Amino acid sequence: MEKITITTNDKELQDIVAGAIQWHEDLMRNFKILIEHADKEFVLNDLEIKLKPEEIKPFRLALKIMMALADSFPLNIAKGEGDDE
């Protein structure tokens, strides 16, 4: 997927995009943790989950597919030149 770069001096927009980029990075990191520890019991929104041995491989595969589809966040942010006021 091609990335779009947003060039702006709007601090609020910069913060929003930076927050979205951080959210995406955290999501990818959490997917990796779930893949690595799929054989362990984990809690998701107060729901205890323990996969059966035959469910672990498909679970890991599904997460890897999700990661491949959302590999990189489609936006970049760059500070604009001059004042935007």
C-alpha positions as CSV (number, residue, x, y, z in Angstrom):
1,M,0.0,0.0,0.0
2,E,1.3,3.4,-0.9
3,K,1.7,5.9,1.9
4,I,0.2,9.4,1.8
5,T,2.2,12.2,3.4
6,I,0.3,15.0,5.0
7,T,2.3,18.2,5.1
8,T,0.9,20.7,7.6
9,N,1.8,23.2,10.3
10,D,-1.5,22.4,12.1
11,K,-0.4,21.0,15.4
12,E,-3.7,19.4,16.2
13,L,-3.7,17.5,12.9
14,Q,0.0,16.5,13.4
15,D,-1.0,15.2,16.9
16,I,-4.0,13.2,15.5
17,V,-2.0,11.5,12.8
18,A,0.9,10.8,15.2
19,G,-1.5,9.3,17.6
20,A,-3.0,7.1,14.9
21,I,0.4,6.0,13.8
22,Q,1.3,5.1,17.4
23,W,-2.0,3.2,17.8
24,H,-1.2,1.2,14.6
25,E,2.3,0.4,15.9
26,D,0.9,-0.8,19.3
27,L,-1.7,-2.9,17.5
28,M,1.0,-4.7,15.4
29,R,3.1,-5.2,18.5
30,N,0.1,-6.7,20.3
31,F,-0.7,-9.0,17.3
32,K,2.9,-10.3,17.6
33,I,2.5,-11.0,21.3
34,L,-0.7,-12.9,20.7
35,I,1.0,-14.9,17.9
36,E,3.9,-15.7,20.2
37,H,1.8,-16.6,23.2
38,A,-1.3,-18.2,21.5
39,D,-0.7,-21.4,23.5
40,K,-1.2,-19.5,26.8
41,E,-4.4,-18.4,28.5
42,F,-5.1,-14.7,28.1
43,V,-7.8,-12.2,29.1
44,L,-9.5,-10.0,26.6
45,N,-12.1,-7.5,28.0
46,D,-12.6,-9.6,31.1
47,L,-13.0,-12.7,29.0
48,E,-10.6,-15.5,29.8
49,I,-9.5,-17.3,26.6
50,K,-7.6,-20.6,26.4
51,L,-7.3,-22.0,22.9
52,K,-7.5,-25.7,22.3
53,P,-4.4,-27.2,20.8
54,E,-6.1,-27.6,17.4
55,E,-7.2,-23.9,17.4
56,I,-3.7,-22.4,18.0
57,K,-2.4,-22.8,14.4
58,P,-5.5,-21.3,12.7
59,F,-5.5,-18.5,15.3
60,R,-1.9,-17.6,14.6
61,L,-2.5,-17.8,10.8
62,A,-5.5,-15.4,11.1
63,L,-3.4,-12.9,13.0
64,K,-0.6,-13.2,10.5
65,I,-3.1,-12.5,7.7
66,M,-4.4,-9.5,9.6
67,M,-0.9,-8.2,10.0
68,A,-0.1,-8.6,6.3
69,L,-3.3,-6.7,5.3
70,A,-2.5,-3.9,7.7
71,D,1.3,-4.0,7.4
72,S,2.0,-0.3,7.4
73,F,-0.1,2.7,8.4
74,P,-1.1,4.5,5.2
75,L,-0.3,8.0,6.4
76,N,2.9,10.0,7.2
77,I,3.0,13.5,8.7
78,A,5.5,16.2,7.8
79,K,5.8,19.7,9.2
80,G,5.0,22.3,6.6
81,E,7.3,25.1,5.6
82,G,6.5,28.6,6.9
83,D,3.4,29.6,8.9
84,D,0.0,28.1,8.3
85,E,-1.9,30.9,10.2
